[in-house]
């Protein structure tokens, strides 16, 4: 079985994000970039499936500018077999990403697509679900445990009330959560080997997909700074403030 793993290049989660002076977006100049943490977990799960005999090939795909090839190389250094880079000159919306991935799925014919449940830059949490709808495939979302056997996938989903266990038919789309696994670090020998692994590059027009944005960002603002807390003398004063100032009781 072939496993396809989309990977996104985002601002490193350790970096404090800053808004541009003109409020047109987030400042990306001279900022450390990295693979989206949820996608990193998806890559790790695909590699574990291959190591246990559940998969025979892991393909990483990324959509964006030329720098996205670095993100693919990171996935290759972790252990992915080959990469696909789809060049895009601007920020791609989730709908366009899903359409591009659908075209790649139709070409590659994987048995499983492992997707990070969301990206830490826009938090959209849309691509996996839209891709499953376009393909007509089964889907398991917010997955914290995954078992595959006899063309079935048993997944554990994190829901508001606790955990939900479901069985879905392959091929399927699975969006992974943080608790699924702990990603491995790429060793130096594997980083060197990754440079020799195949990486195919193509454009959205090659796949016949329109990636023009349908949304316009009007303004990006940083959240308001939280006001400092205060100390109250007793319970009566606390209740008074909650009732008359905060108006929550």
N, C-alpha and C positions, 0 to 999 in steps of 0.2 A: 504494500500500500504506500502510495505517495502522500506526504503531508505538506501542505502549503501554509507558510506562515508570513503574513504581512507584518512589516516592521516600520515604525515611524521615527523620524529624527525630530527630537524635541529639545528644549532647553533642559540641561541637566537638573535633576530634582534638588541638588544641593545649592543651586544658584538662586539668588534673590532676583525675581523677575521685576523689571522696571518698565514703565510706560514711556513711550517716546514723547519728546517735548511737545510735538504737535498733536498728541493724543490720537494718532492714526493707527496705533498698534503697539505691540511689545517690542522693546529694543533687543535686536538680535546681533548687532555689530559687536565683534570681539567678545562674544558670550560663548561659554563652553556648551557644546551640544552633545547629546547622547541618545542611545536607543530608549524609546518609551519603556518604562519599567514593566508595564503589563505585557508588552510585546516580548520583552526579555524572558518573562515567565513562559510565554507561549513557545518560544524557541526551545527553552529547556525541556518542556513537556514533550515536544516533538522529538528531541534527541533521546529522551528516556524511552519513548515508544520504539524508536529504532534500535536502541540497545537491548530491549527485551524481545525483539522480534516482531513487534506490532507494526513496524513500518520499515520500508527498505530505502526510502529516499526522503530527504528534508530539503525543501526549496524555500528560500527567503525572498520576498518581493517587497520593494519599497518604491514609493511614488513621490517625486519631487525633483529638486535641482541636482546638479552633478555631485554636490556634497553628500547626498544620500547614499552614494556608493560606499562611503566610510561606514555607515550604519549596516549596510549589507555585509561588508567585510568583517564587522564585529560578529554578526550572526555566523558567518563562515568560520571565524576563528573559534567560536564556541563549539562548532561541529557540523553546521549545515553543509550540505553537499554542493549546492550551487545557488546562484542568486540571479534575480531578474530586477533590473532597474528601469522604471518607466519615467522618462524625463517629463517634467512639468515646470513651466517658467514662473508660476505663481502659486499661492496657497490654494490647495485643493479642498473643496467641500466634501463632506462625508458621502453625499449622493454620487458625486463623480468618482470618488474612491471606490465605492461599491460597484459602479458600472465597469471601471477598469479591472477590478478584481474578478468580476464575472467573466470578462473577456479572457483573462489569464486562466481562470478555472476551466473554461471551455477548451483552451489549448492544452493545458497540462493534465487535465482529467485526474485530479487528486481524489483520494478517498476520504480525506479529512482536511478541513481548514481550521487552524487554531489562530484565534484573533485575541489580542488584548481587549478586555471589556471596554476600555476607554483610553484616550490619550490624556496625559496630564496637562497638556497645554490648553485644549478647548473643552475637555470633559464632555464631549458630545454623547458618547455611548450609543452610536447609531449604526456604524458601518457593518458590524456583524449581522445585526438583525435585518438590515436592508439587503445585504448580500444573500442571506438565506431566503428571503422573500423572492428575490429576482431569480434565484436558481430553483426554487421550489424544493429546497432541502430541509431536512429536520434541523433544529437548532437547540443547543443547550447554552444558556447564558449565566453569567456570574458563577462560573464553575470552580469549586474548591477541591473536587476529587473527580478523577476520570479513570474508567476501566473500559477496555475494548475487548470484545470476544464475540465470535460467531456473527460478524457483520452487525453487531449491536454495540452501542456505547451507553454505559451506565454512568450517569453524572450526578454529582451532588451540587445542588444550587443553594446559594445563600439568599434567603428571602427574609422579609421583615419578621415573620413569626419563628424563624429558626433555620432549619435545613430542609430542603426538598430533594428527594431521590427520584429520578426519572430514568427511563430507558428510551433511547431514540435509535432510529434505523440509520445505518450508514448508506450513502455518504452524508456527512453532516457538517454543520458549522458550530464550533464551540468557542465561546468567548470566556477567557480565563480571568480568575480573580487572583488577588495577591497571595492567598493562602494555599494555592495549588502546589507550589514547590519553592525551593530556594535555588535561583539560577547559579550556575557554575561560573568561575572566572576563566577567561581565555588564557591559556599558558603561552609563553613566548614561542615555543616550537609550533603551536597551532596558529599563532598570529602570522608566522612566516609562511606556513602552509596555505593559509587563507589567500595569500597574494597570488597563488598559482591556481586556485579553484576557479571554475568558469563563472563568468558574470555577464549575462546577456543584457544589452541596453537597447531600449526601443522608445518610441514616443506614443502619446495618446492617439495621435492620428493614425499610427500603424494599427492600432486596435479598433479604430473607427468609433472613438468615444469623444463626445463633446464635453470639455472640462471647463467651459466658461462659467465663472461664478454667478450664482443666482441671488446672492445676498450681498448687501452693502453695509460695511461697518461704518457707522456714523461717528462714534467716538469711543475711545477706551479710557477708562478712569481707574485709578487705584481705589480700593475700598477705604472708607473713612477710618481714621485712626480711632481706636476705642478709647473712650474716656476712662480716666483712672477711677478705681472703685473707692468707696467710702466706708468708714466704720460706723456702726450704730451702737448706741449705748445699751439698748435692751431690746427685748422681743417686741414690745409695744411700739417702739420707734420703727423697727423693721416692718411690722405690719402696716403702720401708717404710711410709710414710703411706698410700699408695694401697692397699697390701695389708692393713694392720692397722687403720687408722682408717676410711678410706673404703670398704674392702672391695669394690673394683671390679676387682681382679686377683687 
